[in-house]
Amino acid sequence: MLRRTGVIHTVITGLLALLFWVPATVAAAAPPAPAADGECAVLAPGASPAAERAISAACAEVAAGTWYTWGGGHGPQPGPTYGQVDPSDPASEHDPERFGFDCSGLVRHAYARATGSDILNGAASTQYYTHRAAERFTADQGLAPLRPGDLLAWGTSWELTHIALYLGDGKMVEARQSGTKIMVSDVRLNSGYVGAVRVDTGPVTGHVFRTWGTGVWTKAEPALGARRVYAFPGPTTIRVRCQTHAEEVTSDGYTNDVWSYLPDYDAWMTNIYIQGAAWLDGVSDCRDL
């Protein structure tokens, strides 16, 4: 037999349970809590599983308090390394003592952890103009079409100076500059923002070749006098959409009138500097497309 105090306790407990009970269907429909200020996480829908893993890898460096260090992350394998002094930046004085990443080193590490393969080895320009691009977005398009994991780039079309990973909700994770640590920042759209690229982590599509030479310019049209678009600093993997006969070029002991269109650069390149036959095997004539 329950004591009087026990009965009262039971009644009160039951009333409280009824007062605060919420049906399971209502609880499930409640919207997620907004992201905390400065939180490093996937902040919008639409990211691929690989992009989510890349963000997780980059955010782990934020949580660890990893340093920005110029040249960091560009060792034989992806991962943090000691940096170098940047001759143009006095703040990099201590970078050789700091174990971490520069901007492209962080992006390389993040996608290597996400995919198990070193798919974005190189500087910011190499990563932005990757032959693994699934989709590209101009600066004029803003952030609306972007998804978490997309790569954001700053600089000019021929010299990119910074790259970062988009988180969603106007935020990005970046290795920004000497003297700071890996951080979450607001996306800066008014300071040399060039655009964004979505990385395809699956099999590479299209016709893939390798360039040779150093400082080789691509052009807006298949002609030597056309506007310069981008200069390959060294041998680079490229994707070719098509090729055509145009202005004849003589260089480095070769003469050829065939130019290839490179969709990732929206530019043309003389076939002289593409490894392969003078007319690339298996690539269509642009006039037939």
N, C-alpha and C positions, 0 to 999 in steps of 0.2 A: 504494500500500500504506500503510495507516494505521500510524502509530507506536504503540508500546505505551501511551503516555500518552493518545493519542487514543482508543484502544479503551476504556480505563478510563473516560474522560470520557463516552463514548457510553453505556456500560452504566449508569453512575451516573445520567445524565440520564433514561434510560428508566425506571429503578427509581423515581426521584422522580415522574415523570409518572404512573406507575401508582399510587403511594401517594396522591397528591393528586387523582386524577381523580374527578369526581363526575358521574354520569349526568345528562343534560340534564333529564330528567323530574323528578328529585329536586330539582335546583336551582330549577326553575320553581315547585315546590310549597312552597318555603320561605316562611314568613310574612314580611311586610314588617317592617323594623326599627321599633321604637316611636318616636313623635315625640320629638324633643329637647325638653327643658324650655324653654318660652317660644317654641317654633317657631310661626311664623305660616303656616298652610297649611290645606288641607282635611284634617281629621283623622278623618273617618268617611265611610262610603259613603252613597249616596242623594241627593247634591246634583245638581241640574240643571246643565247646562252653563252657563246664565246665572248661577246661584248660585256656581259655581266661578270664573267670571270676576269676579264682584263681590268674592269673597274675595281673589282675586289682586290686584285694584286696591287694596283696603284694606291688604293685606300689603305692597304696594309702598311705602305711606306709612310703615309700621313700619320697613322697611329703610332708608328715606330719612331717618329721624329727624325726621319732620314734627311740628310742635308742635300741641298742643291750643290753640285760641284761641277765646274766646267769641264766637259769631256768625260764625265762620269757615266758609267754604264755601257761603254763602248769597248770592252775587252773582247777576247776571243769568243766568250760565251755571254749571253745576256745575264745581267745582274749588276749590283753596285760595284764600283771601283773607286779608287782615289782619282781626283781630278788633276787639272793643270791650271797654271796661271793664264788667264785670258789677257793678252797684251793690251786690249782696249778697255779693260774693266779693272780699276784699282781695287774694287771690292773682292776680287778673286785671289787676293794675296795668299789666303789660307786654304784655297781649294786643294792644293796637293796634300794637305793634311786631313781633308774631309772625305769620308767614304760615302758615296751616294750616286746621284744621277744628275745629268743635265736634262733638258726637255725631251730630246729624242731618245736619250738613254732610258728614261722612264717609260716612254711609249713602247720602245723595243722590249723591255723587261715585262711590261704588263701583258702584251699580246703573246710573248713567248710562254709566259705562265698560263695564259688562257688556252693556248693551242698545243703546247708541247713541242713547238718548232719555232725556229728563229726567223719568222716571216717578215719582220720589219727592221732588219739590220740596216743601219745607215743614219745619215743626218736627217733633219727635218724635211728638206726638199725631197729626198729619196722616199721618205715615208708618205708624204702628201701625194706625190706623183706615182705611188705604187701601182704596179701592174695587177695588184690584187684589189683594185677599186671595184666595189659593187655599184656605187652611185656617188655622184659629185654634186656639190651645192655651192653656188656663188655667194659672195658677200651680200649681194642685193636681196637674196632670198631670206636673209636673217636666220633666226633660230627655229622658226615654225616647223620646217620639214625634218629637223634633226632628231636623232634618237640617241640615247645613252650609248657611249662607246665610240661614237663618231670622232674623227680626228679634226681638230680646229687648227688652222694655220694663220700665221701673220708674216708680213714682209712684203715682197713683190713677187711677181710671177717668175722672175729669174733669180731671185735670192730670198728664200724663206729664212726667217730668223727665229721663229718660235713655233712650237706645236704642243697641243694639250689634248686631254680626253674629256669629252663632254659627258656630264652627269645627268643632264635634264634640268628643267626648272631654272634655266639661265645660269647654271653653275658648271664649273669645270674643275678637274684636278690637274695640277701642273707642277713641274719643277721650274720655277720662275727665274731666279737670278741668284748670283753669288751673295752669300751672307744671309740667305733665308733657307727654310726647310720646305719639303714637299707640302703643298697646301691646296686648299679648296678656295676658289676665287669666283667672282662674278665674271661672266664672259665679257671681254672688252671688244665691242663692235666698232668703236670709233678710233682705233689706234693701229691702223695698218692691217686689219683683218682681211684675209684673202678669200676664205671660204672653208669648206669642210669636205671630208671624204669618208664614206662608209666602207669599212674593210670587209672583204670577202675572205673568210678563213677556210673556205672549201677549195676544191680543185681550181686551178687557174684556167680561165677560158680565153679563147682567142689565140693568135699567133704570137708566140713569145720568142724574142731574140735577145742577143747581147750586143751592146755597142763596144767600140774600141776607141782609143785616143783620149785626149784630155782637152777640156775647154771647147768642146764641139757644140756649136749653137744649133738649136732648132729654130725654124722660121714660121711666120704666120701664113706664108704661101710657099709653094715649091720653087723658090727662086732665091738667089744669093742676095739680091737687093731688098728682099722683103724684111719686114720688121722682125727683130730678134725676140724670141719668146723665152728660151731657157738654154743654159749651157751645161752640158754634162761635165762634171768635174773629173770624171774618170769612167772606166767601163761600168755600164749600168744595164740591168735587165729591163727590157721594154716590151710593150705589147703593140703590135702593128695591126691596123684594121685593113689597110689596102695600100697599093702602090701604083704609081703612074709615071709615064714618060713626061718630062718637063725640061727645065733648063739644064744644059750639060755642065757638069762640074769637073774640074781637074784639081786633085789634091793628093799629096803624099804619094805621088807616082801612079795614081789611078785616074781614069776618066770614066764618067758614068752619067747618064741623063735620067736615071731612075730615082724617084723620091718616094718615101713612105710616109703615110699619115699615122701619127701616134695619138690615139684618142685620149690617153691619160694626160697629155700635155696640150691637146687641141692645137697641134703644131706638126710641121713637116721636117723631115730629116733626109739628107742625101744618103743613098744606100752605100756610098763609099765607106761610111763609118758604122755600118751594121754588119756584123759577122755573118757571112753566108755568101750565096751567089750574087752576081750583079743584079739579077732579077730574083727576088726571094722565092724559094720553093714553097708552093702551096698557098701563096697569098694572092688574092684577087686583084685585078685591075680596078682602080677606083671608078673608072668610067663604066664598069659593068654593074656597079652597085646601085 
